[in-house]
Amino acid sequence: MTQHTEPHVPPATLRKVIAASAIGNFVEWFDFAVYGFLATIIAKAFFASGDTSVALLKTFAVFAVAFALRPLGGVFFGALGDRVGRKRILSLTILMMAGATTVIGLLPTYESIGLMAPVLLTLTRCIQGFSAGGEYAGACAYLMEHAPRHKRAWYGSFVPVSTFSAFACAAVLAYTLDATLPAEAMNTWGWRIPFLVAAPLGIVGLYLRWRMEETPAFREAMSEAPAHSHSPLKQTLRHHGGAICRLGAFISLTALSFYMFTTYFATYLQVVGHLTRAQALMVSTIALLFAAAACPIAGAFSDKVGRRKTVGFTCLWVMISVFPAFWLASSGSVGASVLGVLLLAVGALLCGVVTAALLSETFPTRTRYTASAITYNLAYTIFGGTAPLMATWLIDLTGSNLAPAFYLVVIAVLAMAGGLALPETSRISLHDAGELDDDPVARALQP
């Protein structure tokens, strides 16, 4: 095994790295949050249906369709990122995401142009999905390749911090608009404001990312072998198929718990718990701010006990807490709903923090962007993008408001099996990442 010296990155540089990594992630999830929080209004604006449930299902179907482009975006941007560097690709993805989000805020409604309205909405969401495919894994890789090995999960936790903060900001903005604007104004033009906010955010993010330096790990990898001498996608599929399956199994829970908590639950609180939209957004905001604040604590916990123990604890937490969470959220009480959503938030934030670390620790530098983007986006496409749709469908099919909780438990069992099959990576050098996956004997000897 080649010995590599861990680069020392000054704290001031690390702070800039965190800001540059987090801003694009913030823009990405801000849009997804706004879409989920305003789903009932978007359903009325873009889909003609006398049945509110049918219009809502169509709205969440568009949400899911956009995710079908994420794996393709992950392959495309991941391979480019492993060839030309993290910086350039992250600058491109934030430009595409912010632009597409702004366009949604300018789209005409069904009343104006008929069927072309949902068609244009779907196309714009697909552009967002394609660009988002290269965002999260790239941001994690960029941050992890700067972070000291003994605090990788702690530093990496600021990526999910930006995710939950984006949802919190979207909830606050949606809540403020909903509370201050008349219903007619909100339904006609008020819903557009959160999408238009993406324009200035994207400009700031592009400025920060364009000024970034390339990561030490990537520069060293390029000095050992030039970009044209390897095929990231081919090497990923040939050498890391097993790791993709095992990590993907765990990330399935990350995706499902995240979207159940952040996107679907605001709708669940309104439809099942019979809270007003303003009350549902307030409950969601409290839980999101809690999640954002708790992510660094979860990162420190994972750095101390290791990735495998964090995975096991997280899966058990979800299995135990999910039924009380859904029951409390369906009670109709604001206080009980807050407690229920907080229970779900703990599982979602633990999943997000350990996933951010594992995405980079599981794969080697030369194929890290490609392999982590494929793994992350496949799991999020199958289990994340379909979460609101599946939850709505399961309740409609079974007649039970707890049906989504059973679904989460099944996926938690799958996630535990996959996650615990991964080697312990919390103390390895990122230069050696992926080597245990290629060596089944070494993997078997891991505690």
DRENDO-1510 file (C-alpha; in Angstrom, 1 decimal, always signed):
<recs>
REC; n; res; u; v; w
REC; 1; MET; +0.0; +0.0; +0.0 .
REC; 2; THR; +1.4; +3.4; -1.0 .
REC; 3; GLN; +2.1; +5.7; +1.9 .
REC; 4; HIS; +0.7; +9.2; +1.5 .
REC; 5; THR; +1.1; +12.2; +3.7 .
REC; 6; GLU; -2.1; +13.8; +5.0 .
REC; 7; PRO; -2.1; +17.4; +3.9 .
REC; 8; HIS; -2.5; +20.1; +6.5 .
REC; 9; VAL; -5.3; +22.5; +5.6 .
REC; 10; PRO; -5.4; +25.8; +7.5 .
REC; 11; PRO; -8.6; +26.4; +9.5 .
REC; 12; ALA; -9.3; +29.6; +7.5 .
REC; 13; THR; -9.2; +27.5; +4.3 .
REC; 14; LEU; -11.4; +24.9; +5.8 .
REC; 15; ARG; -14.0; +27.5; +6.6 .
REC; 16; LYS; -14.0; +28.7; +3.0 .
REC; 17; VAL; -14.3; +25.1; +1.8 .
REC; 18; ILE; -17.3; +24.5; +4.0 .
REC; 19; ALA; -19.0; +27.7; +2.7 .
REC; 20; ALA; -18.3; +26.9; -1.0 .
REC; 21; SER; -19.5; +23.3; -0.5 .
REC; 22; ALA; -22.6; +24.2; +1.4 .
REC; 23; ILE; -23.9; +27.0; -0.8 .
REC; 24; GLY; -24.7; +24.9; -3.8 .
REC; 25; ASN; -26.2; +22.2; -1.7 .
REC; 26; PHE; -28.3; +24.9; -0.1 .
REC; 27; VAL; -29.6; +26.1; -3.5 .
REC; 28; GLU; -30.4; +22.5; -4.6 .
REC; 29; TRP; -32.4; +21.6; -1.5 .
REC; 30; PHE; -34.1; +25.0; -1.2 .
REC; 31; ASP; -35.9; +24.3; -4.4 .
REC; 32; PHE; -36.9; +20.8; -3.5 .
REC; 33; ALA; -38.2; +22.1; -0.1 .
REC; 34; VAL; -40.2; +24.9; -1.7 .
REC; 35; TYR; -41.8; +22.4; -4.1 .
REC; 36; GLY; -42.8; +20.1; -1.3 .
REC; 37; PHE; -44.1; +22.8; +1.1 .
REC; 38; LEU; -46.2; +24.4; -1.7 .
REC; 39; ALA; -47.3; +21.1; -3.3 .
REC; 40; THR; -51.0; +21.7; -2.7 .
REC; 41; ILE; -50.7; +25.2; -4.4 .
REC; 42; ILE; -48.6; +23.8; -7.3 .
REC; 43; ALA; -51.2; +21.1; -7.8 .
REC; 44; LYS; -53.9; +23.7; -8.3 .
REC; 45; ALA; -51.7; +25.8; -10.5 .
REC; 46; PHE; -50.4; +23.2; -12.9 .
REC; 47; PHE; -52.9; +20.3; -12.9 .
REC; 48; ALA; -56.6; +20.5; -13.8 .
REC; 49; SER; -58.5; +18.1; -11.7 .
REC; 50; GLY; -61.7; +18.2; -9.6 .
REC; 51; ASP; -60.1; +15.7; -7.2 .
REC; 52; THR; -57.6; +17.3; -4.9 .
REC; 53; SER; -55.9; +13.9; -4.2 .
REC; 54; VAL; -55.4; +13.2; -7.9 .
REC; 55; ALA; -53.9; +16.6; -8.5 .
REC; 56; LEU; -51.6; +16.1; -5.5 .
REC; 57; LEU; -50.5; +12.7; -6.8 .
REC; 58; LYS; -49.7; +14.2; -10.2 .
REC; 59; THR; -47.6; +16.9; -8.4 .
REC; 60; PHE; -45.6; +14.3; -6.5 .
REC; 61; ALA; -45.3; +12.3; -9.7 .
REC; 62; VAL; -43.5; +15.2; -11.3 .
REC; 63; PHE; -41.3; +15.4; -8.2 .
REC; 64; ALA; -40.4; +11.7; -8.7 .
REC; 65; VAL; -39.9; +12.0; -12.5 .
REC; 66; ALA; -37.2; +14.6; -11.9 .
REC; 67; PHE; -35.3; +12.1; -9.9 .
REC; 68; ALA; -35.0; +9.7; -12.8 .
REC; 69; LEU; -32.5; +12.1; -14.3 .
REC; 70; ARG; -30.3; +12.2; -11.2 .
REC; 71; PRO; -28.4; +9.0; -11.9 .
REC; 72; LEU; -27.7; +10.1; -15.4 .
REC; 73; GLY; -26.5; +13.4; -14.0 .
REC; 74; GLY; -24.4; +11.6; -11.5 .
REC; 75; VAL; -22.7; +9.5; -14.2 .
REC; 76; PHE; -22.1; +12.5; -16.4 .
REC; 77; PHE; -20.9; +15.0; -13.8 .
REC; 78; GLY; -19.1; +12.4; -11.7 .
REC; 79; ALA; -17.0; +11.2; -14.6 .
REC; 80; LEU; -16.1; +14.8; -15.5 .
REC; 81; GLY; -15.3; +15.6; -11.9 .
REC; 82; ASP; -12.9; +12.7; -11.7 .
REC; 83; ARG; -11.2; +13.8; -14.9 .
REC; 84; VAL; -11.1; +17.6; -14.8 .
REC; 85; GLY; -11.6; +18.3; -11.0 .
REC; 86; ARG; -14.2; +19.0; -8.4 .
REC; 87; LYS; -14.1; +22.8; -8.7 .
REC; 88; ARG; -15.2; +23.2; -12.3 .
REC; 89; ILE; -18.1; +20.7; -12.1 .
REC; 90; LEU; -19.4; +22.1; -8.9 .
REC; 91; SER; -19.5; +25.6; -10.5 .
REC; 92; LEU; -21.4; +24.2; -13.4 .
REC; 93; THR; -24.0; +22.3; -11.3 .
REC; 94; ILE; -24.9; +25.3; -9.2 .
REC; 95; LEU; -25.4; +27.5; -12.3 .
REC; 96; MET; -27.8; +24.9; -13.8 .
REC; 97; MET; -29.7; +24.4; -10.6 .
REC; 98; ALA; -30.2; +28.0; -9.8 .
REC; 99; GLY; -31.2; +28.8; -13.4 .
REC; 100; ALA; -33.8; +26.0; -13.6 .
REC; 101; THR; -35.3; +26.9; -10.2 .
REC; 102; THR; -35.7; +30.6; -11.3 .
REC; 103; VAL; -37.5; +29.4; -14.4 .
REC; 104; ILE; -40.1; +27.6; -12.4 .
REC; 105; GLY; -41.0; +30.9; -10.7 .
REC; 106; LEU; -41.7; +32.3; -14.2 .
REC; 107; LEU; -43.7; +29.5; -15.7 .
REC; 108; PRO; -47.3; +30.1; -16.8 .
REC; 109; THR; -50.0; +28.1; -15.2 .
REC; 110; TYR; -52.5; +25.6; -16.5 .
REC; 111; GLU; -55.1; +28.3; -16.7 .
REC; 112; SER; -52.9; +30.3; -19.1 .
REC; 113; ILE; -51.5; +27.7; -21.5 .
REC; 114; GLY; -53.3; +24.4; -20.7 .
REC; 115; LEU; -51.3; +21.1; -20.9 .
REC; 116; MET; -48.1; +22.9; -21.8 .
REC; 117; ALA; -47.9; +24.1; -18.2 .
REC; 118; PRO; -47.3; +20.7; -16.6 .
REC; 119; VAL; -45.1; +19.7; -19.5 .
REC; 120; LEU; -42.8; +22.7; -19.0 .
REC; 121; LEU; -42.8; +22.1; -15.2 .
REC; 122; THR; -41.7; +18.5; -15.8 .
REC; 123; LEU; -39.0; +19.5; -18.2 .
REC; 124; THR; -37.6; +22.2; -15.8 .
REC; 125; ARG; -37.7; +19.7; -12.9 .
REC; 126; CYS; -35.7; +17.2; -15.1 .
REC; 127; ILE; -33.0; +19.8; -15.7 .
REC; 128; GLN; -32.8; +20.3; -12.0 .
REC; 129; GLY; -32.6; +16.6; -11.4 .
REC; 130; PHE; -29.9; +16.2; -14.0 .
REC; 131; SER; -27.7; +18.9; -12.5 .
REC; 132; ALA; -28.5; +17.8; -8.9 .
REC; 133; GLY; -27.0; +14.4; -9.8 .
REC; 134; GLY; -23.6; +16.0; -9.7 .
REC; 135; GLU; -24.1; +18.3; -6.7 .
REC; 136; TYR; -24.3; +16.4; -3.4 .
REC; 137; ALA; -21.6; +13.7; -4.0 .
REC; 138; GLY; -19.3; +16.4; -5.4 .
REC; 139; ALA; -19.8; +18.7; -2.5 .
REC; 140; CYS; -19.1; +15.9; +0.0 .
REC; 141; ALA; -16.0; +14.8; -1.9 .
REC; 142; TYR; -14.7; +18.3; -2.1 .
REC; 143; LEU; -15.1; +18.9; +1.6 .
REC; 144; MET; -13.9; +15.5; +2.7 .
REC; 145; GLU; -10.7; +15.7; +0.6 .
REC; 146; HIS; -9.8; +18.8; +2.7 .
REC; 147; ALA; -10.8; +17.6; +6.1 .
REC; 148; PRO; -8.5; +15.9; +8.7 .
REC; 149; ARG; -9.2; +12.2; +9.0 .
REC; 150; HIS; -10.1; +12.2; +12.7 .
REC; 151; LYS; -12.8; +14.8; +12.1 .
REC; 152; ARG; -14.2; +13.9; +8.7 .
REC; 153; ALA; -17.8; +13.3; +9.8 .
REC; 154; TRP; -17.8; +16.5; +11.8 .
REC; 155; TYR; -16.6; +18.6; +8.9 .
REC; 156; GLY; -18.8; +16.6; +6.5 .
REC; 157; SER; -21.8; +17.3; +8.7 .
REC; 158; PHE; -21.9; +20.8; +7.5 .
REC; 159; VAL; -23.2; +19.6; +4.1 .
REC; 160; PRO; -26.4; +18.1; +5.7 .
REC; 161; VAL; -26.5; +21.3; +7.9 .
REC; 162; SER; -26.9; +23.3; +4.7 .
REC; 163; THR; -29.5; +20.8; +3.5 .
REC; 164; PHE; -31.7; +21.1; +6.6 .
REC; 165; SER; -31.0; +24.9; +6.7 .
REC; 166; ALA; -32.3; +25.2; +3.2 .
REC; 167; PHE; -35.5; +23.4; +4.1 .
REC; 168; ALA; -35.9; +25.6; +7.2 .
REC; 169; CYS; -35.4; +28.8; +5.2 .
REC; 170; ALA; -37.9; +27.5; +2.6 .
REC; 171; ALA; -40.4; +26.7; +5.3 .
REC; 172; VAL; -40.0; +30.1; +7.0 .
REC; 173; LEU; -40.4; +31.9; +3.6 .
REC; 174; ALA; -43.4; +29.8; +2.7 .
REC; 175; TYR; -44.9; +30.3; +6.2 .
REC; 176; THR; -44.4; +34.1; +6.0 .
REC; 177; LEU; -46.0; +34.3; +2.6 .
REC; 178; ASP; -48.9; +32.1; +3.6 .
REC; 179; ALA; -49.5; +34.1; +6.8 .
REC; 180; THR; -49.2; +37.6; +5.2 .
REC; 181; LEU; -50.8; +37.2; +1.8 .
REC; 182; PRO; -54.5; +36.6; +1.1 .
REC; 183; ALA; -55.2; +33.1; -0.3 .
REC; 184; GLU; -56.0; +34.5; -3.8 .
REC; 185; ALA; -52.6; +36.3; -4.0 .
REC; 186; MET; -50.8; +33.3; -2.7 .
REC; 187; ASN; -52.4; +31.0; -5.3 .
REC; 188; THR; -51.8; +33.4; -8.2 .
REC; 189; TRP; -48.3; +34.9; -7.7 .
REC; 190; GLY; -47.1; +34.5; -4.1 .
REC; 191; TRP; -46.0; +30.9; -4.6 .
REC; 192; ARG; -43.5; +32.2; -7.3 .
REC; 193; ILE; -41.4; +34.2; -4.9 .
REC; 194; PRO; -39.5; +31.4; -3.2 .
REC; 195; PHE; -38.4; +30.0; -6.6 .
REC; 196; LEU; -37.2; +33.4; -7.8 .
REC; 197; VAL; -35.0; +33.7; -4.7 .
REC; 198; ALA; -32.7; +31.1; -6.3 .
REC; 199; ALA; -31.3; +33.6; -8.7 .
REC; 200; PRO; -29.3; +35.7; -6.3 .
REC; 201; LEU; -28.4; +32.6; -4.3 .
REC; 202; GLY; -27.0; +31.0; -7.4 .
REC; 203; ILE; -24.9; +34.1; -8.3 .
REC; 204; VAL; -23.3; +34.1; -4.8 .
REC; 205; GLY; -22.7; +30.4; -5.0 .
REC; 206; LEU; -21.1; +30.5; -8.4 .
REC; 207; TYR; -18.8; +33.3; -7.2 .
REC; 208; LEU; -17.7; +31.3; -4.1 .
REC; 209; ARG; -17.1; +28.1; -6.1 .
REC; 210; TRP; -15.2; +29.7; -9.0 .
REC; 211; ARG; -12.7; +31.1; -6.4 .
REC; 212; MET; -12.1; +27.7; -4.9 .
REC; 213; GLU; -8.8; +25.8; -5.2 .
REC; 214; GLU; -8.8; +22.1; -6.3 .
REC; 215; THR; -8.6; +19.5; -3.5 .
REC; 216; PRO; -5.2; +18.2; -2.3 .
REC; 217; ALA; -6.2; +14.6; -2.8 .
REC; 218; PHE; -7.3; +15.2; -6.4 .
REC; 219; ARG; -4.1; +17.2; -7.2 .
REC; 220; GLU; -2.0; +14.3; -5.9 .
REC; 221; ALA; -4.0; +11.8; -7.8 .
REC; 222; MET; -3.5; +13.8; -11.0 .
REC; 223; SER; +0.2; +14.0; -10.4 .
REC; 224; GLU; +0.4; +10.2; -10.2 .
REC; 225; ALA; -1.6; +9.5; -13.3 .
REC; 226; PRO; -3.0; +12.1; -15.8 .
REC; 227; ALA; -6.7; +12.4; -16.4 .
REC; 228; HIS; -6.7; +10.8; -19.8 .
REC; 229; SER; -5.1; +7.6; -18.5 .
REC; 230; HIS; -8.2; +6.3; -16.8 .
REC; 231; SER; -12.0; +5.8; -17.3 .
REC; 232; PRO; -13.8; +6.7; -14.0 .
REC; 233; LEU; -17.1; +5.0; -15.0 .
REC; 234; LYS; -15.4; +1.8; -16.3 .
REC; 235; GLN; -13.2; +1.5; -13.2 .
REC; 236; THR; -16.1; +2.2; -10.9 .
REC; 237; LEU; -18.3; -0.5; -12.4 .
REC; 238; ARG; -15.4; -3.0; -12.6 .
REC; 239; HIS; -14.0; -2.6; -9.1 .
REC; 240; HIS; -16.6; -1.2; -6.8 .
REC; 241; GLY; -19.9; -2.8; -7.7 .
REC; 242; GLY; -20.1; -4.6; -4.3 .
REC; 243; ALA; -19.5; -1.4; -2.4 .
REC; 244; ILE; -22.1; +0.5; -4.5 .
REC; 245; CYS; -24.7; -2.2; -3.6 .
REC; 246; ARG; -23.8; -2.2; +0.1 .
REC; 247; LEU; -23.6; +1.6; +0.6 .
REC; 248; GLY; -26.6; +2.0; -1.7 .
REC; 249; ALA; -28.7; -0.2; +0.6 .
REC; 250; PHE; -27.9; +2.1; +3.6 .
REC; 251; ILE; -28.5; +5.3; +1.6 .
REC; 252; SER; -31.9; +4.0; +0.7 .
REC; 253; LEU; -32.9; +4.7; +4.3 .
REC; 254; THR; -31.1; +8.1; +4.2 .
REC; 255; ALA; -33.2; +9.0; +1.1 .
REC; 256; LEU; -36.5; +7.7; +2.4 .
REC; 257; SER; -36.2; +9.1; +6.0 .
REC; 258; PHE; -35.0; +12.5; +4.6 .
REC; 259; TYR; -37.9; +13.0; +2.2 .
REC; 260; MET; -40.5; +11.6; +4.6 .
REC; 261; PHE; -39.3; +14.1; +7.2 .
REC; 262; THR; -38.6; +17.2; +5.1 .
REC; 263; THR; -41.0; +17.0; +2.1 .
REC; 264; TYR; -43.9; +14.7; +2.8 .
REC; 265; PHE; -44.5; +15.4; +6.4 .
REC; 266; ALA; -45.7; +18.9; +5.8 .
REC; 267; THR; -48.4; +17.5; +3.6 .
REC; 268; TYR; -49.1; +14.6; +6.1 .
REC; 269; LEU; -49.7; +17.1; +8.9 .
REC; 270; GLN; -52.2; +18.9; +6.8 .
REC; 271; VAL; -54.0; +15.9; +5.1 .
REC; 272; VAL; -54.0; +13.5; +8.0 .
REC; 273; GLY; -53.3; +15.7; +11.1 .
REC; 274; HIS; -55.7; +18.4; +9.8 .
REC; 275; LEU; -53.3; +21.2; +10.7 .
REC; 276; THR; -53.5; +24.4; +8.6 .
REC; 277; ARG; -50.7; +25.0; +6.1 .
REC; 278; ALA; -49.3; +27.7; +8.4 .
REC; 279; GLN; -49.3; +25.3; +11.4 .
REC; 280; ALA; -47.7; +22.5; +9.4 .
REC; 281; LEU; -44.9; +24.8; +8.1 .
REC; 282; MET; -44.3; +26.0; +11.7 .
REC; 283; VAL; -43.9; +22.5; +13.0 .
REC; 284; SER; -41.6; +21.6; +10.1 .
REC; 285; THR; -39.5; +24.7; +10.7 .
REC; 286; ILE; -38.9; +23.8; +14.3 .
REC; 287; ALA; -37.8; +20.3; +13.5 .
REC; 288; LEU; -35.6; +21.5; +10.6 .
REC; 289; LEU; -33.8; +24.0; +12.8 .
REC; 290; PHE; -33.2; +21.3; +15.4 .
REC; 291; ALA; -31.8; +18.9; +12.7 .
REC; 292; ALA; -29.5; +21.6; +11.3 .
REC; 293; ALA; -28.2; +22.4; +14.8 .
REC; 294; ALA; -27.8; +18.7; +15.7 .
REC; 295; CYS; -25.8; +17.6; +12.6 .
REC; 296; PRO; -22.3; +18.6; +14.0 .
REC; 297; ILE; -23.1; +16.7; +17.2 .
REC; 298; ALA; -24.0; +13.6; +15.1 .
REC; 299; GLY; -20.8; +14.1; +13.2 .
REC; 300; ALA; -18.7; +14.2; +16.4 .
REC; 301; PHE; -20.5; +11.1; +17.6 .
REC; 302; SER; -19.7; +9.2; +14.4 .
REC; 303; ASP; -16.1; +10.2; +14.5 .
REC; 304; LYS; -15.8; +8.9; +18.0 .
REC; 305; VAL; -17.7; +5.5; +17.7 .
REC; 306; GLY; -17.0; +4.8; +14.1 .
REC; 307; ARG; -19.2; +4.4; +11.0 .
REC; 308; ARG; -20.5; +0.9; +11.6 .
REC; 309; LYS; -21.8; +1.6; +15.1 .
REC; 310; THR; -23.4; +4.8; +13.8 .
REC; 311; VAL; -25.1; +2.9; +11.0 .
REC; 312; GLY; -26.4; +0.2; +13.5 .
REC; 313; PHE; -27.7; +2.8; +16.0 .
REC; 314; THR; -29.4; +4.9; +13.3 .
REC; 315; CYS; -31.3; +2.0; +11.8 .
REC; 316; LEU; -32.5; +0.8; +15.2 .
REC; 317; TRP; -33.6; +4.4; +16.1 .
REC; 318; VAL; -35.7; +4.6; +12.9 .
REC; 319; MET; -37.3; +1.2; +13.6 .
REC; 320; ILE; -38.2; +2.1; +17.1 .
REC; 321; SER; -39.3; +5.7; +16.7 .
REC; 322; VAL; -41.2; +5.7; +13.4 .
REC; 323; PHE; -44.5; +4.5; +14.7 .
REC; 324; PRO; -44.7; +6.9; +17.6 .
REC; 325; ALA; -43.7; +9.7; +15.2 .
REC; 326; PHE; -46.5; +9.1; +12.7 .
REC; 327; TRP; -49.0; +8.5; +15.4 .
REC; 328; LEU; -48.2; +11.8; +17.1 .
REC; 329; ALA; -48.1; +13.7; +13.8 .
REC; 330; SER; -51.7; +12.4; +13.0 .
REC; 331; SER; -53.1; +13.5; +16.4 .
REC; 332; GLY; -54.1; +17.0; +15.3 .
REC; 333; SER; -52.2; +18.6; +18.2 .
REC; 334; VAL; -49.5; +21.1; +17.3 .
REC; 335; GLY; -47.4; +20.1; +20.4 .
REC; 336; ALA; -47.7; +16.4; +19.7 .
REC; 337; SER; -46.9; +16.9; +16.0 .
REC; 338; VAL; -43.7; +18.7; +17.0 .
REC; 339; LEU; -42.6; +15.8; +19.1 .
REC; 340; GLY; -43.4; +13.3; +16.4 .
REC; 341; VAL; -41.5; +15.2; +13.7 .
REC; 342; LEU; -38.5; +15.6; +16.0 .
REC; 343; LEU; -38.4; +11.8; +16.5 .
REC; 344; LEU; -38.2; +11.4; +12.7 .
REC; 345; ALA; -35.7; +14.2; +12.4 .
REC; 346; VAL; -33.1; +12.4; +14.6 .
REC; 347; GLY; -33.1; +9.4; +12.3 .
REC; 348; ALA; -32.9; +11.5; +9.2 .
REC; 349; LEU; -30.0; +13.7; +10.4 .
REC; 350; LEU; -28.0; +10.7; +11.7 .
REC; 351; CYS; -28.5; +9.0; +8.3 .
REC; 352; GLY; -27.4; +12.2; +6.4 .
REC; 353; VAL; -24.3; +12.8; +8.5 .
REC; 354; VAL; -22.9; +9.2; +8.3 .
REC; 355; THR; -23.8; +9.1; +4.6 .
REC; 356; ALA; -21.8; +12.2; +3.8 .
REC; 357; ALA; -18.7; +10.6; +5.3 .
REC; 358; LEU; -19.2; +7.1; +3.8 .
REC; 359; LEU; -19.6; +8.5; +0.3 .
REC; 360; SER; -16.0; +9.6; +0.3 .
REC; 361; GLU; -14.5; +7.0; +2.6 .
REC; 362; THR; -15.8; +4.0; +0.6 .
REC; 363; PHE; -14.3; +4.9; -2.8 .
REC; 364; PRO; -10.7; +5.9; -4.0 .
REC; 365; THR; -9.9; +9.4; -5.1 .
REC; 366; ARG; -9.6; +8.5; -8.8 .
REC; 367; THR; -13.2; +7.3; -9.0 .
REC; 368; ARG; -14.7; +8.9; -5.9 .
REC; 369; TYR; -16.9; +11.5; -7.6 .
REC; 370; THR; -18.3; +9.0; -10.1 .
REC; 371; ALA; -18.8; +6.1; -7.7 .
REC; 372; SER; -20.3; +8.2; -4.9 .
REC; 373; ALA; -22.6; +10.1; -7.3 .
REC; 374; ILE; -23.9; +6.8; -8.8 .
REC; 375; THR; -24.5; +5.3; -5.4 .
REC; 376; TYR; -26.2; +8.3; -3.9 .
REC; 377; ASN; -28.4; +9.2; -6.9 .
REC; 378; LEU; -29.6; +5.7; -7.6 .
REC; 379; ALA; -30.7; +5.3; -3.9 .
REC; 380; TYR; -32.3; +8.8; -3.9 .
REC; 381; THR; -34.1; +8.1; -7.2 .
REC; 382; ILE; -35.6; +4.8; -6.1 .
REC; 383; PHE; -36.4; +5.7; -2.5 .
REC; 384; GLY; -36.2; +9.5; -2.1 .
REC; 385; GLY; -37.9; +10.9; -5.2 .
REC; 386; THR; -40.8; +8.4; -4.8 .
REC; 387; ALA; -41.2; +8.9; -1.0 .
REC; 388; PRO; -44.1; +11.4; -1.1 .
REC; 389; LEU; -45.8; +9.5; -3.9 .
REC; 390; MET; -45.4; +6.1; -2.2 .
REC; 391; ALA; -46.6; +7.4; +1.2 .
REC; 392; THR; -49.7; +9.0; -0.4 .
REC; 393; TRP; -50.4; +5.8; -2.4 .
REC; 394; LEU; -49.9; +3.4; +0.6 .
REC; 395; ILE; -52.3; +5.4; +2.7 .
REC; 396; ASP; -54.8; +5.4; -0.1 .
REC; 397; LEU; -54.3; +1.7; -0.8 .
REC; 398; THR; -54.5; +0.4; +2.8 .
REC; 399; GLY; -56.6; +3.1; +4.5 .
REC; 400; SER; -54.1; +3.3; +7.3 .
REC; 401; ASN; -52.3; +6.5; +8.2 .
REC; 402; LEU; -49.4; +4.4; +9.6 .
REC; 403; ALA; -48.7; +2.7; +6.2 .
REC; 404; PRO; -45.7; +4.9; +5.5 .
REC; 405; ALA; -44.2; +3.9; +8.9 .
REC; 406; PHE; -44.3; +0.2; +7.9 .
REC; 407; TYR; -42.5; +1.1; +4.7 .
REC; 408; LEU; -39.8; +2.9; +6.6 .
REC; 409; VAL; -39.2; -0.1; +8.9 .
REC; 410; VAL; -38.8; -2.5; +6.0 .
REC; 411; ILE; -36.2; -0.2; +4.3 .
REC; 412; ALA; -34.4; +0.3; +7.7 .
REC; 413; VAL; -33.9; -3.5; +7.9 .
REC; 414; LEU; -32.4; -3.5; +4.3 .
REC; 415; ALA; -30.2; -0.5; +5.3 .
REC; 416; MET; -28.8; -2.2; +8.4 .
REC; 417; ALA; -27.9; -5.3; +6.3 .
REC; 418; GLY; -26.0; -3.2; +3.7 .
REC; 419; GLY; -24.5; -0.7; +6.1 .
REC; 420; LEU; -23.0; -3.3; +8.5 .
REC; 421; ALA; -21.5; -5.1; +5.6 .
REC; 422; LEU; -19.3; -2.1; +4.9 .
REC; 423; PRO; -15.8; -2.0; +6.4 .
REC; 424; GLU; -15.0; +0.5; +9.2 .
REC; 425; THR; -13.5; +3.6; +7.5 .
REC; 426; SER; -13.5; +6.3; +10.1 .
REC; 427; ARG; -9.7; +6.2; +10.6 .
REC; 428; ILE; -8.4; +5.3; +7.1 .
REC; 429; SER; -6.7; +7.8; +4.8 .
REC; 430; LEU; -8.8; +8.8; +1.9 .
REC; 431; HIS; -5.9; +7.8; -0.3 .
REC; 432; ASP; -6.5; +4.2; +0.8 .
REC; 433; ALA; -10.3; +4.3; +0.5 .
REC; 434; GLY; -11.7; +1.5; -1.5 .
REC; 435; GLU; -8.8; -0.9; -1.0 .
REC; 436; LEU; -10.7; -2.8; +1.7 .
REC; 437; ASP; -13.6; -3.3; -0.8 .
REC; 438; ASP; -11.2; -4.9; -3.3 .
REC; 439; ASP; -9.8; -7.2; -0.6 .
REC; 440; PRO; -12.5; -9.5; +0.9 .
REC; 441; VAL; -10.1; -11.0; +3.4 .
REC; 442; ALA; -9.1; -7.5; +4.8 .
REC; 443; ARG; -12.8; -6.6; +4.9 .
REC; 444; ALA; -13.7; -9.7; +6.8 .
REC; 445; LEU; -11.1; -8.9; +9.5 .
REC; 446; GLN; -12.6; -5.5; +10.1 .
REC; 447; PRO; -14.3; -5.1; +13.6 .
</recs>
